[in-house]
């Protein structure tokens, strides 16, 4: 029998998503880290805690672009599976997105309710505004009279939900796929 080759240090590692685009998972982690550092350094500088940090992570916003491209790839990959129904697709997307969003939404909403000035000035949300925000319905705040969003970075999720809706339309009416 031929001698067994010596295992490499990584040969026994079991990746959590073995066979599922490990490079993209690593890219996702790096992009998330860049976005967090971008916001953290920016907030620290504004608050006067990080003047020595400068804008070293000013480019971190590009992580969001990576997430949009990655999402497009994942949705295209998902849509390529045979016999995928519209309902199943939307249900899986909702389960992936909404529970975490709602948890953050409730915690953030409670924080604003306890201290209304957390968003820069006292705010009072109507029931309709809260329902729309919880359902990720984009709200027009450009008129200057509307309240700021409870979770400012939810704008990315508004785009994601639109993308899911277009993907669902593609599943429902496949002949319109090129148009969508």
C-alpha positions as CSV (number, residue, x, y, z in Angstrom):
1,X,0.0,0.0,0.0
2,X,1.3,3.5,-0.8
3,X,2.1,5.7,2.2
4,X,-0.6,8.0,3.3
5,X,0.1,11.6,2.7
6,X,0.5,13.8,5.7
7,X,-2.6,15.8,6.5
8,X,-2.3,19.6,6.2
9,X,-3.3,21.6,9.3
10,X,-6.5,22.6,7.6
11,X,-7.5,19.1,6.3
12,X,-9.5,18.2,9.4
13,X,-11.4,21.5,9.5
14,X,-15.1,21.2,8.9
15,X,-16.4,24.4,7.4
16,X,-20.0,25.2,8.4
17,X,-21.0,25.6,4.8
18,X,-18.8,23.0,3.1
19,X,-19.3,23.2,-0.6
20,X,-21.3,26.4,-0.5
21,X,-18.9,29.1,-1.9
22,X,-16.6,29.5,1.1
23,X,-14.8,32.4,-0.7
24,X,-18.1,34.3,-0.8
25,X,-18.7,33.6,2.8
26,X,-15.3,35.0,3.7
27,X,-16.0,38.0,1.4
28,X,-19.3,38.6,3.2
29,X,-17.6,38.6,6.6
30,X,-14.9,41.1,5.4
31,X,-17.5,43.3,3.8
32,X,-19.6,43.3,7.1
33,X,-16.4,44.2,9.0
34,X,-15.6,47.1,6.7
35,X,-19.2,48.5,7.0
36,X,-19.1,48.2,10.8
37,X,-15.6,49.9,11.0
38,X,-16.8,52.6,8.6
39,X,-19.8,53.5,10.8
40,X,-17.9,53.0,14.1
41,X,-15.0,55.2,13.1
42,X,-17.3,57.8,11.7
43,X,-19.4,57.9,14.8
44,X,-16.3,58.0,17.1
45,X,-14.9,60.9,15.1
46,X,-18.2,62.8,15.3
47,X,-18.5,62.1,19.0
48,X,-14.9,63.3,19.6
49,X,-13.7,59.9,20.7
50,X,-11.7,59.0,17.7
51,X,-9.9,62.0,16.3
52,X,-6.7,59.8,15.9
53,X,-8.7,57.3,13.8
54,X,-9.1,59.8,11.0
55,X,-11.0,58.4,8.0
56,X,-9.0,55.2,7.7
57,X,-12.2,53.2,6.9
58,X,-13.9,55.8,4.8
59,X,-14.0,53.3,1.9
60,X,-15.9,50.8,4.2
61,X,-19.2,51.8,2.6
62,X,-18.1,49.7,-0.4
63,X,-19.0,46.6,1.6
64,X,-22.6,47.5,1.0
65,X,-22.0,47.3,-2.8
66,X,-20.5,43.9,-2.3
67,X,-23.6,42.8,-0.4
68,X,-25.8,43.9,-3.2
69,X,-23.8,42.1,-5.8
70,X,-23.5,39.0,-3.6
71,X,-27.3,39.1,-3.1
72,X,-27.8,39.2,-6.8
73,X,-25.6,36.2,-7.3
74,X,-27.3,34.2,-4.5
75,X,-30.8,35.1,-5.8
76,X,-29.8,34.1,-9.4
77,X,-28.4,30.8,-8.0
78,X,-31.6,30.2,-6.0
79,X,-33.8,31.0,-9.0
80,X,-31.8,28.4,-11.0
81,X,-33.2,25.5,-8.8
82,X,-35.8,23.5,-10.6
83,X,-39.4,23.5,-9.2
84,X,-38.9,26.5,-7.0
85,X,-42.3,28.1,-6.3
86,X,-43.0,31.7,-5.7
87,X,-44.5,31.1,-2.2
88,X,-41.5,28.9,-1.2
89,X,-39.0,31.5,-2.4
90,X,-40.7,34.4,-0.6
91,X,-41.2,32.4,2.6
92,X,-37.5,31.5,2.7
93,X,-36.4,35.1,2.0
94,X,-38.8,36.3,4.8
95,X,-37.5,33.8,7.3
96,X,-33.9,34.9,6.5
97,X,-34.6,38.6,6.8
98,X,-37.5,39.5,9.0
99,X,-36.9,37.9,12.4
100,X,-33.5,39.6,12.9
101,X,-34.8,42.9,11.5
102,X,-37.9,42.8,13.8
103,X,-35.7,42.1,16.8
104,X,-33.5,45.1,16.0
105,X,-36.6,47.2,15.1
106,X,-38.2,46.5,18.5
107,X,-35.1,47.1,20.5
108,X,-34.4,50.3,18.6
109,X,-38.0,51.4,18.8
110,X,-38.0,50.9,22.6
111,X,-34.8,52.9,22.9
112,X,-36.3,55.8,20.9
113,X,-39.5,55.5,23.0
114,X,-37.5,55.7,26.2
115,X,-35.3,58.5,25.0
116,X,-37.0,60.2,22.0
117,X,-34.0,62.5,21.4
118,X,-31.8,59.6,20.3
119,X,-32.4,60.3,16.7
120,X,-31.2,63.9,17.0
121,X,-34.5,65.6,18.1
122,X,-37.6,64.3,19.8
123,X,-39.8,62.3,17.4
124,X,-43.3,60.8,17.7
125,X,-44.2,58.0,15.3
126,X,-47.8,57.4,14.2
127,X,-49.1,53.8,14.2
128,X,-49.1,53.8,10.4
129,X,-45.5,54.9,10.3
130,X,-44.5,52.1,12.7
131,X,-46.4,49.5,10.7
132,X,-44.8,50.7,7.4
133,X,-41.4,50.7,8.9
134,X,-41.9,47.2,10.4
135,X,-42.9,45.8,7.0
136,X,-39.9,47.5,5.3
137,X,-42.1,49.8,3.3
138,X,-40.0,52.7,2.2
139,X,-41.0,56.0,3.6
140,X,-40.5,59.4,2.0
141,X,-38.6,61.6,4.5
142,X,-37.5,64.2,1.9
143,X,-40.3,66.6,2.8
144,X,-38.5,67.5,6.0
145,X,-41.7,67.0,8.0
146,X,-41.5,63.2,8.3
147,X,-39.7,61.5,11.1
148,X,-36.3,60.0,10.5
149,X,-36.3,56.2,10.1
150,X,-35.9,54.3,13.4
151,X,-33.2,52.2,11.8
152,X,-31.4,54.4,9.3
153,X,-29.5,51.6,7.6
154,X,-32.8,49.8,6.7
155,X,-32.6,51.6,3.3
156,X,-30.5,48.7,2.1
157,X,-33.3,46.3,3.1
158,X,-35.9,48.3,1.1
159,X,-33.7,47.6,-2.0
160,X,-33.4,44.0,-1.0
161,X,-37.2,43.6,-0.6
162,X,-37.7,45.2,-4.1
163,X,-35.2,42.8,-5.5
164,X,-37.0,39.8,-3.9
165,X,-40.3,41.1,-5.4
166,X,-38.8,41.3,-8.9
167,X,-37.3,37.8,-8.4
168,X,-40.7,36.5,-7.3
169,X,-42.3,38.1,-10.4
170,X,-39.7,36.3,-12.5
171,X,-40.6,33.0,-10.9
172,X,-44.3,33.7,-11.4
173,X,-44.0,34.8,-15.0
174,X,-40.8,33.2,-16.3
175,X,-41.3,34.4,-19.9
176,X,-40.9,38.0,-18.6
177,X,-37.6,37.0,-17.0
178,X,-35.5,39.1,-19.4
179,X,-37.6,42.1,-18.9
180,X,-37.5,41.8,-15.1
